[in-house]
Amino acid sequence: MNWRHGVLHVSALGLAAGLAAGSAHAQTRVGEAAVIQNQVVRVTGSASSQINVGDGLLRDEVVRTGLDSAARLVMADNTNLSLGPNATLKLDRTVFDDEHSYRDIAIRLTSGAFRFVTGQSEKAAYKITTSIATIGVRGTIFDVRSQRSNTTVVLQEGAARVCAIGGQCTELTHPGDTAVVTSTGGKVTIRKLATPPWSFAANCAAAAGLCTVTRYADATPAATPSVDDGSDPTGMLCGR
């Protein structure tokens, strides 16, 4: 009987340790909310909860903005990711190389408008996707508008490679270079434009600090911005 109790005790300890390790893995903090305007939530299953300035972002989280809402997230490697209204993204995968850089970071831009500013991780570490496109980065600032059958990528700085899922790729090398990926009748095509048909700039002007770039260590401001009061207490209009 004692032997059996000993085996059960050891098994219980092993199970508890495994659960604890899994929980710690799931709760890894990978970034922080630097700007929150109005309704910005984290979605877990069928539940959602409001994200506030200074809240941590966790591995495998879904972040969603509401109508007239916006957010800027700063990842641990100083990547800045701005979300416009009605946007949804998923932090699909984050594997740290060290405390302040990623060996592998995958971000899925499901719907809405975004501005992406790469941090200090190796550029090959980034895996940026929409439902119909993949985006490779090289020291880059770019804007993305992700819709069900259309993805538009506008280069602001640096260079990027945009590929249609299962198809062609195009290189964006000059500011304003644009890739438009379209899905029609089950066929995904890509075309390159020299003049962007859309810009994230209007979102920058609508939310103070949305397009400012900050380091992860400095992501939390001294005071939380007011929510939905129609004012701009900082007087800062972003734009880069």
C-alpha positions in Angstrom: 0.0 0.0 0.0 2.8 2.4 0.9 4.5 1.6 -2.4 1.3 2.4 -4.3 0.8 5.6 -2.4 4.4 6.6 -3.3 3.8 5.9 -7.0 0.6 7.9 -6.9 2.3 10.8 -5.1 5.2 10.9 -7.6 2.7 10.8 -10.5 0.7 13.6 -9.0 3.8 15.7 -8.6 4.8 15.0 -12.2 1.4 16.0 -13.5 1.4 19.2 -11.4 4.8 20.1 -12.7 3.7 19.5 -16.2 0.6 21.6 -15.8 2.6 24.4 -14.2 5.1 24.4 -17.0 2.3 24.4 -19.6 0.7 27.3 -17.8 3.9 29.3 -17.6 4.5 28.7 -21.3 1.0 29.8 -22.1 1.3 32.9 -20.0 4.6 34.1 -21.4 4.6 37.9 -21.7 5.7 38.9 -25.2 4.7 42.6 -25.4 2.8 45.5 -23.9 -0.1 47.8 -24.8 1.3 51.3 -25.2 -1.7 53.1 -26.7 -5.4 52.1 -26.2 -8.3 54.2 -27.5 -11.8 53.1 -26.6 -12.7 49.4 -27.0 -9.6 47.1 -27.4 -10.0 43.5 -26.1 -8.2 40.3 -25.8 -10.3 37.3 -27.0 -10.1 33.9 -25.4 -12.6 31.4 -26.8 -16.0 33.0 -26.5 -14.9 35.4 -23.8 -13.3 38.9 -24.2 -11.8 41.4 -21.7 -10.7 45.0 -22.1 -7.0 45.7 -22.6 -5.6 48.8 -20.8 -2.4 50.8 -21.3 0.4 48.9 -19.6 -1.2 45.5 -19.9 1.0 42.7 -21.0 0.4 40.7 -24.2 0.6 37.0 -24.0 1.7 34.3 -26.4 -1.1 33.0 -28.7 -3.5 35.9 -27.9 -6.1 37.5 -30.2 -6.4 41.3 -30.0 -9.4 43.1 -31.4 -10.3 46.8 -31.7 -13.9 48.1 -31.9 -15.5 50.9 -33.9 -13.8 54.2 -33.4 -11.0 52.4 -31.5 -7.3 51.9 -32.0 -4.2 50.4 -30.3 -0.4 50.4 -30.4 1.3 47.3 -29.2 5.1 47.2 -28.4 6.7 43.8 -28.5 9.6 42.7 -26.4 12.0 43.2 -29.3 10.8 46.8 -29.8 8.5 46.0 -32.7 5.7 48.5 -32.8 2.3 47.3 -34.2 -0.5 49.8 -34.6 -4.1 48.7 -35.2 -6.9 50.9 -36.7 -10.7 50.4 -36.0 -12.3 47.0 -36.4 -9.0 45.2 -36.6 -8.1 41.7 -35.4 -4.7 40.1 -35.1 -3.4 37.0 -33.6 0.1 36.5 -32.0 0.4 33.0 -33.5 3.8 32.1 -32.2 6.7 33.7 -30.3 10.0 32.0 -29.6 12.6 34.1 -27.8 16.2 34.1 -28.8 17.1 36.1 -25.7 15.2 38.5 -23.4 14.8 41.2 -26.0 14.7 39.4 -29.4 12.8 36.6 -31.1 14.1 33.6 -32.9 10.6 33.2 -34.4 7.6 35.5 -34.2 4.4 34.9 -36.2 1.7 37.5 -36.4 -1.6 37.0 -38.3 -3.4 40.1 -39.4 -6.9 38.8 -39.8 -8.8 41.9 -40.7 -8.5 45.7 -40.5 -5.7 48.2 -41.0 -2.3 48.0 -39.4 1.1 49.7 -39.3 4.1 47.5 -38.6 7.5 48.8 -37.5 10.1 46.0 -37.2 12.2 45.7 -34.0 15.7 44.4 -33.3 15.1 40.7 -34.1 16.7 39.1 -37.1 14.4 39.9 -40.1 14.0 36.2 -40.9 12.4 35.7 -37.5 9.2 37.6 -38.6 6.3 35.7 -40.2 3.6 38.2 -41.0 0.5 36.8 -42.7 -3.0 37.6 -43.8 -5.6 35.2 -45.1 -4.1 35.4 -48.7 -0.6 36.9 -48.3 2.7 36.6 -46.6 5.0 39.5 -45.9 8.8 39.3 -45.4 10.5 42.2 -43.8 14.0 43.8 -44.0 14.3 46.7 -41.6 10.8 47.8 -42.5 7.9 50.1 -41.9 4.8 49.2 -43.8 1.0 49.5 -43.7 -1.4 46.6 -44.3 -5.1 46.6 -45.0 -6.5 43.1 -44.6 -9.9 42.1 -46.0 -11.5 38.8 -46.8 -10.5 38.7 -50.5 -8.0 41.6 -50.6 -4.7 42.5 -48.9 -3.0 45.8 -49.6 0.6 46.4 -48.4 2.1 49.9 -48.6 5.9 50.3 -47.9 6.8 53.4 -45.9 10.5 52.7 -45.2 13.0 49.9 -45.9 12.0 46.9 -48.0 9.5 44.1 -48.0 8.7 41.0 -50.0 5.0 40.3 -50.4 3.8 36.9 -51.7 0.3 35.7 -52.7 -0.5 32.5 -50.9 0.6 29.7 -53.2 1.6 32.1 -55.9 3.8 35.0 -57.1 5.8 37.4 -55.0 6.8 41.1 -55.5 9.5 43.2 -53.9 8.7 46.6 -52.4 11.9 48.7 -52.3 10.8 52.4 -52.4 8.5 54.3 -50.2 5.0 54.2 -51.7 5.6 50.8 -53.4 2.3 48.9 -53.0 1.4 45.2 -53.4 -2.3 44.4 -53.9 -3.2 40.7 -53.4 -6.7 39.7 -54.6 -8.6 36.4 -54.3 -11.2 35.9 -57.0 -12.9 32.6 -57.9 -10.4 30.6 -55.9 -7.4 32.2 -57.7 -5.0 34.5 -55.8 -3.2 37.1 -57.8 -0.7 39.9 -56.9 0.1 43.2 -58.6 2.5 46.0 -57.8 1.6 49.7 -57.9 3.8 52.7 -57.6 1.1 54.9 -56.1 -0.8 53.5 -53.0 -4.6 53.4 -53.3 -4.9 53.6 -49.5 -3.0 54.9 -46.5 -2.9 54.3 -42.8 -2.2 58.0 -42.2 -5.8 58.9 -41.4 -5.7 56.4 -38.4 -2.5 58.0 -37.2 -4.2 61.5 -37.1 -7.3 60.1 -35.3 -5.5 58.7 -32.2 -2.7 60.4 -30.3 0.5 58.5 -30.2 -0.8 55.7 -32.4 2.0 55.9 -34.9 4.7 57.1 -32.5 7.5 54.5 -32.2 8.7 53.6 -28.7 11.0 51.0 -27.1 9.5 48.2 -25.1 11.1 49.4 -21.9 9.4 52.8 -22.4 6.0 51.5 -23.6 4.0 52.5 -20.6 3.2 56.2 -20.4 3.1 58.2 -17.2 -0.7 58.5 -17.4 -3.3 56.4 -19.1 -4.9 58.3 -22.0 -8.6 59.2 -21.5 -11.1 56.9 -23.2 -13.7 58.1 -25.7 -13.8 61.7 -24.5 -13.1 63.3 -27.9 -10.0 65.2 -26.7 -6.3 64.9 -27.4 -4.7 65.6 -24.0 -1.2 65.2 -25.3 -1.6 67.3 -28.4 0.4 64.7 -30.3 -0.6 63.7 -33.8 1.3 60.8 -35.0 2.9 60.2 -38.3 6.1 58.9 -39.7 
